[in-house]
Structure formats: C-alpha cells, structure tokens
C-alpha cells in the first residue's frame, strides 16, 4: 500500500513538472511570435494605401508627392497589423500603439 502511495505521489509530481514546462514553453513561444513582427515596415504605395515592404527601407525612396506618412514601422505591442491598410486605418493602428512613423517624411514610397 505504501508503495502505491509513493508511486501516485511521484506521478502527480511528474505531471506538475511537465505542466509547468509546457506553460513556460507557451509563454516563450508567444514572446518569440510577437517580436518576430516588430520592425516590419509598411510603405505608402499610393494616396495613403500602405503595403508591407519586403526589402530594406531607404528614406531616399520617399517622393514628396503625398501628404501621408511615407512609411510606418511595426512596434512590439501585441495585436494584429494587416499586410495592407489605408491611411485612416493607419491612424487607428497608431492610436493602438501597433505602428509608429518610420521617419518624419511624407509622400509615396517607391520600393
């Protein structure tokens, strides 16, 4: 009987350790996922329509031909930023702290 009690105690302790390990892993994975998107750049392709930039940002490619922000940079704040959005949606994303201006340039960006 004592053997069964010791065995069940060890089993419960083992389950607890495994549960803690899995919960720690899930937290670490979510942090990696969040930081994976931080720093992404979205450029003004035309008249306030923003697209995800797949090449490095170069401020010299911003043509001063629009009153809209040339490029936005993704912050590390949790939340969703679509690959494409409008200038109106950009204002909303900025107010949520999900994006910030890449620099102070205004205009259309030519990738």
N, C-alpha and C positions, 0 to 999 in steps of 0.2 A: 504494500500500500504506500509506504514512504517513497518507494521508487517511482510510482505513478505520480505522486505529488511533486517530486523533484523534476520529473520529466515534463509535466504540464507547466510548471513554473519556468523552466528553461525555454519551453516552446513559446510561451507568452512573451518572455523577454526577447527572444529572437524575432518574433513578429513585430514587437515595438521598435526594435533597432531597424528592421527592414522598412517599416512605415516612415520612420524619421528620415532615413536615407532617401527614400523616394520623394518625400515632400521637399527636402533640401534640393534635390536634383531639379524638381519642377520649378522652384524659385530661381535657381541659377539659369535654367533654360529660358525663362521669361525675361530675365535681365539681358541675356545674350540677344534674344529676339528684338528687344526694344532698342539696344544700342546698334543693332545691325542697320536700322533705318536712319538713325541720326546722321546728319550731314548730307543727306540726299539733296540735290538741287533741282528746283523746278523753274523753268525759264519761260518768259513771256514770248510766245511764238507769234502772236498777232492780236492786237486790240484787246489785251487783257485775258487771253486764253493761255493757261500755263500747262506745260508738259514736263514730265520727268526727263532730266538731262542725263544722257548715258556716257558723255565724255567729260573731261575736266572743265570746270568753269573758267572762262577767261573774260575778265571785265572789259577788255578791248573789243569784244564781240557785241557789246551792247550799243545799238544805234539809238541815238536820242530822237526817236520818232514817235514816242507814245508817252502819255502822262502816267502810265502804270509802272510799277516796280519792275525792273528788268529781271530779277531772279530772287527766289525765296530759298531759304535753307531749312531743312527739317531739323527740329530740336529733338532732344531725347525724351521729351514728355510722352507718356503713354497715350495712345489714341491713333486714329486712322487718318491718313492723308492719302487721297486718291492720286493715281498717276496723272490725271488731268483734272483741272479745275479752273473756274473763272475768277476774275478779279474780285467779284462780290464774295465768292466762296473763300478767296484768299483772306479777305478781311475777317471773316468768321474763323478761319483756321488760325489766324494771327491772334485774335482775341482769346482763343482757347489755349494759346501758348504752344501750338504744334509746329508753327513755322515762324521764321524771322527773316528780315531783309538780308540778302546776301551782302549787299553794299548799298550805298545811297543812290546808285544810278537808276534812272528812269528810261524806259524805252523798250524796243523789241530786241531780243537776243537772237543772233544768228549762230547756230552751233557749227 
